[in-house]
């Protein structure tokens, strides 16, 4: 009985680790996206006044 519970816990841990890794990979791109968006916004604003 304990062996089944341990294997279930290990399966849940593996699933959570995979989800965490996926989220971490996605979070790496957010600064790049925010930076490029801000740069494009600044360029657009400057073009409006020139």
mmCIF entry with sequence, helices, sheets and N, C-alpha, C, O atoms, coordinates in Angstrom:
data_MODEL
# 
_entry.id   MODEL 
# 
_entity.id                         1 
_entity.type                       polymer 
_entity.pdbx_number_of_molecules   1 
# 
_entity_poly.entity_id                      1 
_entity_poly.type                           'polypeptide(L)' 
_entity_poly.nstd_linkage                   no 
_entity_poly.nstd_monomer                   no 
_entity_poly.pdbx_seq_one_letter_code       
;(UNK)(UNK)(UNK)(UNK)(UNK)(UNK)(UNK)(UNK)(UNK)(UNK)(UNK)(UNK)(UNK)(UNK)(UNK)(UNK)
(UNK)(UNK)(UNK)(UNK)(UNK)(UNK)(UNK)(UNK)(UNK)(UNK)(UNK)(UNK)(UNK)(UNK)(UNK)(UNK)
(UNK)(UNK)(UNK)(UNK)(UNK)(UNK)(UNK)(UNK)(UNK)(UNK)(UNK)(UNK)(UNK)(UNK)(UNK)(UNK)
(UNK)(UNK)
;
_entity_poly.pdbx_seq_one_letter_code_can   XXXXXXXXXXXXXXXXXXXXXXXXXXXXXXXXXXXXXXXXXXXXXXXXXX 
_entity_poly.pdbx_strand_id                 A 
# 
loop_
_entity_poly_seq.entity_id 
_entity_poly_seq.num 
_entity_poly_seq.mon_id 
_entity_poly_seq.hetero 
1 1  UNK n 
1 2  UNK n 
1 3  UNK n 
1 4  UNK n 
1 5  UNK n 
1 6  UNK n 
1 7  UNK n 
1 8  UNK n 
1 9  UNK n 
1 10 UNK n 
1 11 UNK n 
1 12 UNK n 
1 13 UNK n 
1 14 UNK n 
1 15 UNK n 
1 16 UNK n 
1 17 UNK n 
1 18 UNK n 
1 19 UNK n 
1 20 UNK n 
1 21 UNK n 
1 22 UNK n 
1 23 UNK n 
1 24 UNK n 
1 25 UNK n 
1 26 UNK n 
1 27 UNK n 
1 28 UNK n 
1 29 UNK n 
1 30 UNK n 
1 31 UNK n 
1 32 UNK n 
1 33 UNK n 
1 34 UNK n 
1 35 UNK n 
1 36 UNK n 
1 37 UNK n 
1 38 UNK n 
1 39 UNK n 
1 40 UNK n 
1 41 UNK n 
1 42 UNK n 
1 43 UNK n 
1 44 UNK n 
1 45 UNK n 
1 46 UNK n 
1 47 UNK n 
1 48 UNK n 
1 49 UNK n 
1 50 UNK n 
# 
_struct_asym.id          A 
_struct_asym.entity_id   1 
# 
_struct_conf.conf_type_id            HELX_P 
_struct_conf.id                      HELX_P1 
_struct_conf.pdbx_PDB_helix_id       AA1 
_struct_conf.beg_label_comp_id       UNK 
_struct_conf.beg_label_asym_id       A 
_struct_conf.beg_label_seq_id        2 
_struct_conf.pdbx_beg_PDB_ins_code   ? 
_struct_conf.end_label_comp_id       UNK 
_struct_conf.end_label_asym_id       A 
_struct_conf.end_label_seq_id        49 
_struct_conf.pdbx_end_PDB_ins_code   ? 
_struct_conf.beg_auth_comp_id        UNK 
_struct_conf.beg_auth_asym_id        A 
_struct_conf.beg_auth_seq_id         2 
_struct_conf.end_auth_comp_id        UNK 
_struct_conf.end_auth_asym_id        A 
_struct_conf.end_auth_seq_id         49 
_struct_conf.pdbx_PDB_helix_class    1 
_struct_conf.details                 ? 
_struct_conf.pdbx_PDB_helix_length   48 
# 
_struct_conf_type.id          HELX_P 
_struct_conf_type.criteria    ? 
_struct_conf_type.reference   ? 
# 
loop_
_atom_site.group_PDB 
_atom_site.id 
_atom_site.type_symbol 
_atom_site.label_atom_id 
_atom_site.label_alt_id 
_atom_site.label_comp_id 
_atom_site.label_asym_id 
_atom_site.label_entity_id 
_atom_site.label_seq_id 
_atom_site.pdbx_PDB_ins_code 
_atom_site.Cartn_x 
_atom_site.Cartn_y 
_atom_site.Cartn_z 
_atom_site.occupancy 
_atom_site.B_iso_or_equiv 
_atom_site.pdbx_formal_charge 
_atom_site.auth_seq_id 
_atom_site.auth_comp_id 
_atom_site.auth_asym_id 
_atom_site.auth_atom_id 
_atom_site.pdbx_PDB_model_num 
ATOM 1   N N  . UNK A 1 1  ? 0.824  -1.199 0.000   1.00 0.00 ? 1  UNK A N  1 
ATOM 2   C CA . UNK A 1 1  ? 0.000  0.000  0.000   1.00 0.00 ? 1  UNK A CA 1 
ATOM 3   C C  . UNK A 1 1  ? 0.865  1.258  0.000   1.00 0.00 ? 1  UNK A C  1 
ATOM 4   O O  . UNK A 1 1  ? 0.587  2.204  -0.737  1.00 0.00 ? 1  UNK A O  1 
ATOM 5   N N  . UNK A 1 2  ? 1.898  1.272  0.812   1.00 0.00 ? 2  UNK A N  1 
ATOM 6   C CA . UNK A 1 2  ? 2.770  2.447  0.884   1.00 0.00 ? 2  UNK A CA 1 
ATOM 7   C C  . UNK A 1 2  ? 3.508  2.656  -0.428  1.00 0.00 ? 2  UNK A C  1 
ATOM 8   O O  . UNK A 1 2  ? 3.753  3.797  -0.820  1.00 0.00 ? 2  UNK A O  1 
ATOM 9   N N  . UNK A 1 3  ? 3.862  1.587  -1.106  1.00 0.00 ? 3  UNK A N  1 
ATOM 10  C CA . UNK A 1 3  ? 4.593  1.691  -2.363  1.00 0.00 ? 3  UNK A CA 1 
ATOM 11  C C  . UNK A 1 3  ? 3.750  2.401  -3.423  1.00 0.00 ? 3  UNK A C  1 
ATOM 12  O O  . UNK A 1 3  ? 4.268  3.183  -4.219  1.00 0.00 ? 3  UNK A O  1 
ATOM 13  N N  . UNK A 1 4  ? 2.454  2.121  -3.424  1.00 0.00 ? 4  UNK A N  1 
ATOM 14  C CA . UNK A 1 4  ? 1.557  2.766  -4.384  1.00 0.00 ? 4  UNK A CA 1 
ATOM 15  C C  . UNK A 1 4  ? 1.469  4.261  -4.093  1.00 0.00 ? 4  UNK A C  1 
ATOM 16  O O  . UNK A 1 4  ? 1.493  5.073  -5.018  1.00 0.00 ? 4  UNK A O  1 
ATOM 17  N N  . UNK A 1 5  ? 1.370  4.628  -2.830  1.00 0.00 ? 5  UNK A N  1 
ATOM 18  C CA . UNK A 1 5  ? 1.298  6.035  -2.455  1.00 0.00 ? 5  UNK A CA 1 
ATOM 19  C C  . UNK A 1 5  ? 2.586  6.759  -2.821  1.00 0.00 ? 5  UNK A C  1 
ATOM 20  O O  . UNK A 1 5  ? 2.550  7.892  -3.301  1.00 0.00 ? 5  UNK A O  1 
ATOM 21  N N  . UNK A 1 6  ? 3.714  6.115  -2.599  1.00 0.00 ? 6  UNK A N  1 
ATOM 22  C CA . UNK A 1 6  ? 4.998  6.721  -2.932  1.00 0.00 ? 6  UNK A CA 1 
ATOM 23  C C  . UNK A 1 6  ? 5.101  6.943  -4.436  1.00 0.00 ? 6  UNK A C  1 
ATOM 24  O O  . UNK A 1 6  ? 5.570  7.994  -4.874  1.00 0.00 ? 6  UNK A O  1 
ATOM 25  N N  . UNK A 1 7  ? 4.669  5.971  -5.230  1.00 0.00 ? 7  UNK A N  1 
ATOM 26  C CA . UNK A 1 7  ? 4.740  6.135  -6.675  1.00 0.00 ? 7  UNK A CA 1 
ATOM 27  C C  . UNK A 1 7  ? 3.787  7.235  -7.151  1.00 0.00 ? 7  UNK A C  1 
ATOM 28  O O  . UNK A 1 7  ? 4.112  7.963  -8.089  1.00 0.00 ? 7  UNK A O  1 
ATOM 29  N N  . UNK A 1 8  ? 2.621  7.367  -6.520  1.00 0.00 ? 8  UNK A N  1 
ATOM 30  C CA . UNK A 1 8  ? 1.703  8.450  -6.867  1.00 0.00 ? 8  UNK A CA 1 
ATOM 31  C C  . UNK A 1 8  ? 2.315  9.809  -6.544  1.00 0.00 ? 8  UNK A C  1 
ATOM 32  O O  . UNK A 1 8  ? 2.207  10.750 -7.329  1.00 0.00 ? 8  UNK A O  1 
ATOM 33  N N  . UNK A 1 9  ? 2.949  9.901  -5.397  1.00 0.00 ? 9  UNK A N  1 
ATOM 34  C CA . UNK A 1 9  ? 3.599  11.159 -5.004  1.00 0.00 ? 9  UNK A CA 1 
ATOM 35  C C  . UNK A 1 9  ? 4.725  11.491 -5.974  1.00 0.00 ? 9  UNK A C  1 
ATOM 36  O O  . UNK A 1 9  ? 4.870  12.643 -6.383  1.00 0.00 ? 9  UNK A O  1 
ATOM 37  N N  . UNK A 1 10 ? 5.523  10.494 -6.348  1.00 0.00 ? 10 UNK A N  1 
ATOM 38  C CA . UNK A 1 10 ? 6.598  10.719 -7.308  1.00 0.00 ? 10 UNK A CA 1 
ATOM 39  C C  . UNK A 1 10 ? 6.059  11.184 -8.654  1.00 0.00 ? 10 UNK A C  1 
ATOM 40  O O  . UNK A 1 10 ? 6.661  12.042 -9.300  1.00 0.00 ? 10 UNK A O  1 
ATOM 41  N N  . UNK A 1 11 ? 4.936  10.630 -9.081  1.00 0.00 ? 11 UNK A N  1 
ATOM 42  C CA . UNK A 1 11 ? 4.322  11.043 -10.345 1.00 0.00 ? 11 UNK A CA 1 
ATOM 43  C C  . UNK A 1 11 ? 3.861  12.499 -10.272 1.00 0.00 ? 11 UNK A C  1 
ATOM 44  O O  . UNK A 1 11 ? 4.046  13.263 -11.219 1.00 0.00 ? 11 UNK A O  1 
ATOM 45  N N  . UNK A 1 12 ? 3.262  12.875 -9.147  1.00 0.00 ? 12 UNK A N  1 
ATOM 46  C CA . UNK A 1 12 ? 2.819  14.261 -8.977  1.00 0.00 ? 12 UNK A CA 1 
ATOM 47  C C  . UNK A 1 12 ? 3.999  15.221 -8.957  1.00 0.00 ? 12 UNK A C  1 
ATOM 48  O O  . UNK A 1 12 ? 3.944  16.303 -9.543  1.00 0.00 ? 12 UNK A O  1 
ATOM 49  N N  . UNK A 1 13 ? 5.066  14.816 -8.277  1.00 0.00 ? 13 UNK A N  1 
ATOM 50  C CA . UNK A 1 13 ? 6.269  15.656 -8.220  1.00 0.00 ? 13 UNK A CA 1 
ATOM 51  C C  . UNK A 1 13 ? 6.843  15.835 -9.619  1.00 0.00 ? 13 UNK A C  1 
ATOM 52  O O  . UNK A 1 13 ? 7.232  16.941 -9.994  1.00 0.00 ? 13 UNK A O  1 
ATOM 53  N N  . UNK A 1 14 ? 6.897  14.761 -10.387 1.00 0.00 ? 14 UNK A N  1 
ATOM 54  C CA . UNK A 1 14 ? 7.419  14.856 -11.755 1.00 0.00 ? 14 UNK A CA 1 
ATOM 55  C C  . UNK A 1 14 ? 6.578  15.782 -12.611 1.00 0.00 ? 14 UNK A C  1 
ATOM 56  O O  . UNK A 1 14 ? 7.111  16.561 -13.401 1.00 0.00 ? 14 UNK A O  1 
ATOM 57  N N  . UNK A 1 15 ? 5.267  15.699 -12.457 1.00 0.00 ? 15 UNK A N  1 
ATOM 58  C CA . UNK A 1 15 ? 4.368  16.570 -13.212 1.00 0.00 ? 15 UNK A CA 1 
ATOM 59  C C  . UNK A 1 15 ? 4.583  18.028 -12.830 1.00 0.00 ? 15 UNK A C  1 
ATOM 60  O O  . UNK A 1 15 ? 4.634  18.901 -13.696 1.00 0.00 ? 15 UNK A O  1 
ATOM 61  N N  . UNK A 1 16 ? 4.709  18.289 -11.525 1.00 0.00 ? 16 UNK A N  1 
ATOM 62  C CA . UNK A 1 16 ? 4.919  19.661 -11.069 1.00 0.00 ? 16 UNK A CA 1 
ATOM 63  C C  . UNK A 1 16 ? 6.263  20.209 -11.539 1.00 0.00 ? 16 UNK A C  1 
ATOM 64  O O  . UNK A 1 16 ? 6.372  21.386 -11.885 1.00 0.00 ? 16 UNK A O  1 
ATOM 65  N N  . UNK A 1 17 ? 7.276  19.363 -11.552 1.00 0.00 ? 17 UNK A N  1 
ATOM 66  C CA . UNK A 1 17 ? 8.589  19.798 -12.032 1.00 0.00 ? 17 UNK A CA 1 
ATOM 67  C C  . UNK A 1 17 ? 8.534  20.152 -13.513 1.00 0.00 ? 17 UNK A C  1 
ATOM 68  O O  . UNK A 1 17 ? 9.145  21.132 -13.939 1.00 0.00 ? 17 UNK A O  1 
ATOM 69  N N  . UNK A 1 18 ? 7.808  19.364 -14.300 1.00 0.00 ? 18 UNK A N  1 
ATOM 70  C CA . UNK A 1 18 ? 7.672  19.651 -15.726 1.00 0.00 ? 18 UNK A CA 1 
ATOM 71  C C  . UNK A 1 18 ? 6.925  20.975 -15.946 1.00 0.00 ? 18 UNK A C  1 
ATOM 72  O O  . UNK A 1 18 ? 7.312  21.776 -16.797 1.00 0.00 ? 18 UNK A O  1 
ATOM 73  N N  . UNK A 1 19 ? 5.869  21.193 -15.184 1.00 0.00 ? 19 UNK A N  1 
ATOM 74  C CA . UNK A 1 19 ? 5.117  22.446 -15.303 1.00 0.00 ? 19 UNK A CA 1 
ATOM 75  C C  . UNK A 1 19 ? 5.968  23.641 -14.893 1.00 0.00 ? 19 UNK A C  1 
ATOM 76  O O  . UNK A 1 19 ? 5.911  24.694 -15.530 1.00 0.00 ? 19 UNK A O  1 
ATOM 77  N N  . UNK A 1 20 ? 6.754  23.484 -13.836 1.00 0.00 ? 20 UNK A N  1 
ATOM 78  C CA . UNK A 1 20 ? 7.631  24.555 -13.378 1.00 0.00 ? 20 UNK A CA 1 
ATOM 79  C C  . UNK A 1 20 ? 8.666  24.894 -14.431 1.00 0.00 ? 20 UNK A C  1 
ATOM 80  O O  . UNK A 1 20 ? 8.948  26.068 -14.670 1.00 0.00 ? 20 UNK A O  1 
ATOM 81  N N  . UNK A 1 21 ? 9.234  23.884 -15.061 1.00 0.00 ? 21 UNK A N  1 
ATOM 82  C CA . UNK A 1 21 ? 10.223 24.116 -16.115 1.00 0.00 ? 21 UNK A CA 1 
ATOM 83  C C  . UNK A 1 21 ? 9.601  24.844 -17.299 1.00 0.00 ? 21 UNK A C  1 
ATOM 84  O O  . UNK A 1 21 ? 10.224 25.732 -17.882 1.00 0.00 ? 21 UNK A O  1 
ATOM 85  N N  . UNK A 1 22 ? 8.388  24.476 -17.652 1.00 0.00 ? 22 UNK A N  1 
ATOM 86  C CA . UNK A 1 22 ? 7.689  25.130 -18.759 1.00 0.00 ? 22 UNK A CA 1 
ATOM 87  C C  . UNK A 1 22 ? 7.460  26.605 -18.443 1.00 0.00 ? 22 UNK A C  1 
ATOM 88  O O  . UNK A 1 22 ? 7.700  27.467 -19.289 1.00 0.00 ? 22 UNK A O  1 
ATOM 89  N N  . UNK A 1 23 ? 7.000  26.894 -17.240 1.00 0.00 ? 23 UNK A N  1 
ATOM 90  C CA . UNK A 1 23 ? 6.751  28.279 -16.832 1.00 0.00 ? 23 UNK A CA 1 
ATOM 91  C C  . UNK A 1 23 ? 8.060  29.068 -16.813 1.00 0.00 ? 23 UNK A C  1 
ATOM 92  O O  . UNK A 1 23 ? 8.090  30.229 -17.222 1.00 0.00 ? 23 UNK A O  1 
ATOM 93  N N  . UNK A 1 24 ? 9.125  28.454 -16.348 1.00 0.00 ? 24 UNK A N  1 
ATOM 94  C CA . UNK A 1 24 ? 10.423 29.129 -16.310 1.00 0.00 ? 24 UNK A CA 1 
ATOM 95  C C  . UNK A 1 24 ? 10.903 29.482 -17.711 1.00 0.00 ? 24 UNK A C  1 
ATOM 96  O O  . UNK A 1 24 ? 11.452 30.562 -17.930 1.00 0.00 ? 24 UNK A O  1 
ATOM 97  N N  . UNK A 1 25 ? 10.698 28.576 -18.656 1.00 0.00 ? 25 UNK A N  1 
ATOM 98  C CA . UNK A 1 25 ? 11.100 28.861 -20.041 1.00 0.00 ? 25 UNK A CA 1 
ATOM 99  C C  . UNK A 1 25 ? 10.287 30.013 -20.607 1.00 0.00 ? 25 UNK A C  1 
ATOM 100 O O  . UNK A 1 25 ? 10.827 30.862 -21.316 1.00 0.00 ? 25 UNK A O  1 
ATOM 101 N N  . UNK A 1 26 ? 9.002  30.053 -20.304 1.00 0.00 ? 26 UNK A N  1 
ATOM 102 C CA . UNK A 1 26 ? 8.159  31.130 -20.799 1.00 0.00 ? 26 UNK A CA 1 
ATOM 103 C C  . UNK A 1 26 ? 8.572  32.462 -20.183 1.00 0.00 ? 26 UNK A C  1 
ATOM 104 O O  . UNK A 1 26 ? 8.558  33.489 -20.862 1.00 0.00 ? 26 UNK A O  1 
ATOM 105 N N  . UNK A 1 27 ? 8.937  32.454 -18.915 1.00 0.00 ? 27 UNK A N  1 
ATOM 106 C CA . UNK A 1 27 ? 9.291  33.696 -18.224 1.00 0.00 ? 27 UNK A CA 1 
ATOM 107 C C  . UNK A 1 27 ? 10.580 34.308 -18.732 1.00 0.00 ? 27 UNK A C  1 
ATOM 108 O O  . UNK A 1 27 ? 10.802 35.504 -18.544 1.00 0.00 ? 27 UNK A O  1 
ATOM 109 N N  . UNK A 1 28 ? 11.433 33.531 -19.367 1.00 0.00 ? 28 UNK A N  1 
ATOM 110 C CA . UNK A 1 28 ? 12.681 34.080 -19.898 1.00 0.00 ? 28 UNK A CA 1 
ATOM 111 C C  . UNK A 1 28 ? 12.419 35.096 -20.989 1.00 0.00 ? 28 UNK A C  1 
ATOM 112 O O  . UNK A 1 28 ? 13.212 36.021 -21.161 1.00 0.00 ? 28 UNK A O  1 
ATOM 113 N N  . UNK A 1 29 ? 11.338 34.956 -21.730 1.00 0.00 ? 29 UNK A N  1 
ATOM 114 C CA . UNK A 1 29 ? 11.078 35.813 -22.878 1.00 0.00 ? 29 UNK A CA 1 
ATOM 115 C C  . UNK A 1 29 ? 10.336 37.093 -22.525 1.00 0.00 ? 29 UNK A C  1 
ATOM 116 O O  . UNK A 1 29 ? 10.296 38.013 -23.341 1.00 0.00 ? 29 UNK A O  1 
ATOM 117 N N  . UNK A 1 30 ? 9.750  37.181 -21.347 1.00 0.00 ? 30 UNK A N  1 
ATOM 118 C CA . UNK A 1 30 ? 8.990  38.371 -20.986 1.00 0.00 ? 30 UNK A CA 1 
ATOM 119 C C  . UNK A 1 30 ? 9.834  39.649 -20.989 1.00 0.00 ? 30 UNK A C  1 
ATOM 120 O O  . UNK A 1 30 ? 9.374  40.652 -21.536 1.00 0.00 ? 30 UNK A O  1 
ATOM 121 N N  . UNK A 1 31 ? 11.043 39.675 -20.411 1.00 0.00 ? 31 UNK A N  1 
ATOM 122 C CA . UNK A 1 31 ? 11.836 40.913 -20.474 1.00 0.00 ? 31 UNK A CA 1 
ATOM 123 C C  . UNK A 1 31 ? 12.167 41.319 -21.914 1.00 0.00 ? 31 UNK A C  1 
ATOM 124 O O  . UNK A 1 31 ? 12.186 42.507 -22.237 1.00 0.00 ? 31 UNK A O  1 
ATOM 125 N N  . UNK A 1 32 ? 12.422 40.349 -22.763 1.00 0.00 ? 32 UNK A N  1 
ATOM 126 C CA . UNK A 1 32 ? 12.712 40.646 -24.160 1.00 0.00 ? 32 UNK A CA 1 
ATOM 127 C C  . UNK A 1 32 ? 11.499 41.275 -24.841 1.00 0.00 ? 32 UNK A C  1 
ATOM 128 O O  . UNK A 1 32 ? 11.629 42.254 -25.577 1.00 0.00 ? 32 UNK A O  1 
ATOM 129 N N  . UNK A 1 33 ? 10.337 40.715 -24.593 1.00 0.00 ? 33 UNK A N  1 
ATOM 130 C CA . UNK A 1 33 ? 9.116  41.234 -25.199 1.00 0.00 ? 33 UNK A CA 1 
ATOM 131 C C  . UNK A 1 33 ? 8.806  42.638 -24.683 1.00 0.00 ? 33 UNK A C  1 
ATOM 132 O O  . UNK A 1 33 ? 8.452  43.526 -25.458 1.00 0.00 ? 33 UNK A O  1 
ATOM 133 N N  . UNK A 1 34 ? 8.941  42.831 -23.376 1.00 0.00 ? 34 UNK A N  1 
ATOM 134 C CA . UNK A 1 34 ? 8.670  44.149 -22.796 1.00 0.00 ? 34 UNK A CA 1 
ATOM 135 C C  . UNK A 1 34 ? 9.670  45.177 -23.308 1.00 0.00 ? 34 UNK A C  1 
ATOM 136 O O  . UNK A 1 34 ? 9.295  46.305 -23.627 1.00 0.00 ? 34 UNK A O  1 
ATOM 137 N N  . UNK A 1 35 ? 10.940 44.792 -23.388 1.00 0.00 ? 35 UNK A N  1 
ATOM 138 C CA . UNK A 1 35 ? 11.966 45.711 -23.886 1.00 0.00 ? 35 UNK A CA 1 
ATOM 139 C C  . UNK A 1 35 ? 11.743 46.102 -25.332 1.00 0.00 ? 35 UNK A C  1 
ATOM 140 O O  . UNK A 1 35 ? 11.859 47.274 -25.689 1.00 0.00 ? 35 UNK A O  1 
ATOM 141 N N  . UNK A 1 36 ? 11.425 45.131 -26.162 1.00 0.00 ? 36 UNK A N  1 
ATOM 142 C CA . UNK A 1 36 ? 11.212 45.448 -27.573 1.00 0.00 ? 36 UNK A CA 1 
ATOM 143 C C  . UNK A 1 36 ? 9.950  46.284 -27.760 1.00 0.00 ? 36 UNK A C  1 
ATOM 144 O O  . UNK A 1 36 ? 9.918  47.178 -28.606 1.00 0.00 ? 36 UNK A O  1 
ATOM 145 N N  . UNK A 1 37 ? 8.923  46.003 -26.987 1.00 0.00 ? 37 UNK A N  1 
ATOM 146 C CA . UNK A 1 37 ? 7.692  46.801 -27.076 1.00 0.00 ? 37 UNK A CA 1 
ATOM 147 C C  . UNK A 1 37 ? 7.944  48.236 -26.642 1.00 0.00 ? 37 UNK A C  1 
ATOM 148 O O  . UNK A 1 37 ? 7.466  49.175 -27.278 1.00 0.00 ? 37 UNK A O  1 
ATOM 149 N N  . UNK A 1 38 ? 8.690  48.407 -25.564 1.00 0.00 ? 38 UNK A N  1 
ATOM 150 C CA . UNK A 1 38 ? 9.008  49.759 -25.094 1.00 0.00 ? 38 UNK A CA 1 
ATOM 151 C C  . UNK A 1 38 ? 9.849  50.501 -26.128 1.00 0.00 ? 38 UNK A C  1 
ATOM 152 O O  . UNK A 1 38 ? 9.629  51.687 -26.371 1.00 0.00 ? 38 UNK A O  1 
ATOM 153 N N  . UNK A 1 39 ? 10.804 49.813 -26.733 1.00 0.00 ? 39 UNK A N  1 
ATOM 154 C CA . UNK A 1 39 ? 11.638 50.434 -27.753 1.00 0.00 ? 39 UNK A CA 1 
ATOM 155 C C  . UNK A 1 39 ? 10.796 50.881 -28.941 1.00 0.00 ? 39 UNK A C  1 
ATOM 156 O O  . UNK A 1 39 ? 10.958 51.994 -29.440 1.00 0.00 ? 39 UNK A O  1 
ATOM 157 N N  . UNK A 1 40 ? 9.901  50.017 -29.389 1.00 0.00 ? 40 UNK A N  1 
ATOM 158 C CA . UNK A 1 40 ? 9.036  50.386 -30.514 1.00 0.00 ? 40 UNK A CA 1 
ATOM 159 C C  . UNK A 1 40 ? 8.128  51.554 -30.159 1.00 0.00 ? 40 UNK A C  1 
ATOM 160 O O  . UNK A 1 40 ? 7.874  52.415 -31.001 1.00 0.00 ? 40 UNK A O  1 
ATOM 161 N N  . UNK A 1 41 ? 7.640  51.596 -28.935 1.00 0.00 ? 41 UNK A N  1 
ATOM 162 C CA . UNK A 1 41 ? 6.787  52.702 -28.507 1.00 0.00 ? 41 UNK A CA 1 
ATOM 163 C C  . UNK A 1 41 ? 7.567  54.011 -28.497 1.00 0.00 ? 41 UNK A C  1 
ATOM 164 O O  . UNK A 1 41 ? 7.059  55.043 -28.934 1.00 0.00 ? 41 UNK A O  1 
ATOM 165 N N  . UNK A 1 42 ? 8.790  53.970 -28.003 1.00 0.00 ? 42 UNK A N  1 
ATOM 166 C CA . UNK A 1 42 ? 9.626  55.183 -27.968 1.00 0.00 ? 42 UNK A CA 1 
ATOM 167 C C  . UNK A 1 42 ? 9.924  55.670 -29.386 1.00 0.00 ? 42 UNK A C  1 
ATOM 168 O O  . UNK A 1 42 ? 9.864  56.868 -29.663 1.00 0.00 ? 42 UNK A O  1 
ATOM 169 N N  . UNK A 1 43 ? 10.242 54.743 -30.271 1.00 0.00 ? 43 UNK A N  1 
ATOM 170 C CA . UNK A 1 43 ? 10.523 55.105 -31.664 1.00 0.00 ? 43 UNK A CA 1 
ATOM 171 C C  . UNK A 1 43 ? 9.277  55.730 -32.293 1.00 0.00 ? 43 UNK A C  1 
ATOM 172 O O  . UNK A 1 43 ? 9.384  56.724 -33.011 1.00 0.00 ? 43 UNK A O  1 
ATOM 173 N N  . UNK A 1 44 ? 8.116  55.167 -32.039 1.00 0.00 ? 44 UNK A N  1 
ATOM 174 C CA . UNK A 1 44 ? 6.878  55.716 -32.606 1.00 0.00 ? 44 UNK A CA 1 
ATOM 175 C C  . UNK A 1 44 ? 6.607  57.104 -32.080 1.00 0.00 ? 44 UNK A C  1 
ATOM 176 O O  . UNK A 1 44 ? 6.197  57.982 -32.839 1.00 0.00 ? 44 UNK A O  1 
ATOM 177 N N  . UNK A 1 45 ? 6.827  57.325 -30.790 1.00 0.00 ? 45 UNK A N  1 
ATOM 178 C CA . UNK A 1 45 ? 6.602  58.645 -30.198 1.00 0.00 ? 45 UNK A CA 1 
ATOM 179 C C  . UNK A 1 45 ? 7.577  59.664 -30.770 1.00 0.00 ? 45 UNK A C  1 
ATOM 180 O O  . UNK A 1 45 ? 7.185  60.790 -31.078 1.00 0.00 ? 45 UNK A O  1 
ATOM 181 N N  . UNK A 1 46 ? 8.832  59.286 -30.913 1.00 0.00 ? 46 UNK A N  1 
ATOM 182 C CA . UNK A 1 46 ? 9.840  60.193 -31.467 1.00 0.00 ? 46 UNK A CA 1 
ATOM 183 C C  . UNK A 1 46 ? 9.497  60.531 -32.918 1.00 0.00 ? 46 UNK A C  1 
ATOM 184 O O  . UNK A 1 46 ? 9.637  61.681 -33.333 1.00 0.00 ? 46 UNK A O  1 
ATOM 185 N N  . UNK A 1 47 ? 9.055  59.554 -33.681 1.00 0.00 ? 47 UNK A N  1 
ATOM 186 C CA . UNK A 1 47 ? 8.700  59.811 -35.082 1.00 0.00 ? 47 UNK A CA 1 
ATOM 187 C C  . UNK A 1 47 ? 7.521  60.779 -35.186 1.00 0.00 ? 47 UNK A C  1 
ATOM 188 O O  . UNK A 1 47 ? 7.443  61.564 -36.131 1.00 0.00 ? 47 UNK A O  1 
ATOM 189 N N  . UNK A 1 48 ? 6.612  60.724 -34.228 1.00 0.00 ? 48 UNK A N  1 
ATOM 190 C CA . UNK A 1 48 ? 5.474  61.627 -34.266 1.00 0.00 ? 48 UNK A CA 1 
ATOM 191 C C  . UNK A 1 48 ? 5.901  63.075 -34.109 1.00 0.00 ? 48 UNK A C  1 
ATOM 192 O O  . UNK A 1 48 ? 5.290  63.965 -34.701 1.00 0.00 ? 48 UNK A O  1 
ATOM 193 N N  . UNK A 1 49 ? 6.934  63.325 -33.325 1.00 0.00 ? 49 UNK A N  1 
ATOM 194 C CA . UNK A 1 49 ? 7.353  64.704 -33.040 1.00 0.00 ? 49 UNK A CA 1 
ATOM 195 C C  . UNK A 1 49 ? 8.441  65.191 -33.970 1.00 0.00 ? 49 UNK A C  1 
ATOM 196 O O  . UNK A 1 49 ? 8.803  66.366 -33.913 1.00 0.00 ? 49 UNK A O  1 
ATOM 197 N N  . UNK A 1 50 ? 8.974  64.342 -34.818 1.00 0.00 ? 50 UNK A N  1 
ATOM 198 C CA . UNK A 1 50 ? 10.015 64.794 -35.754 1.00 0.00 ? 50 UNK A CA 1 
ATOM 199 C C  . UNK A 1 50 ? 9.467  65.020 -37.133 1.00 0.00 ? 50 UNK A C  1 
ATOM 200 O O  . UNK A 1 50 ? 10.211 65.402 -38.037 1.00 0.00 ? 50 UNK A O  1 
# 
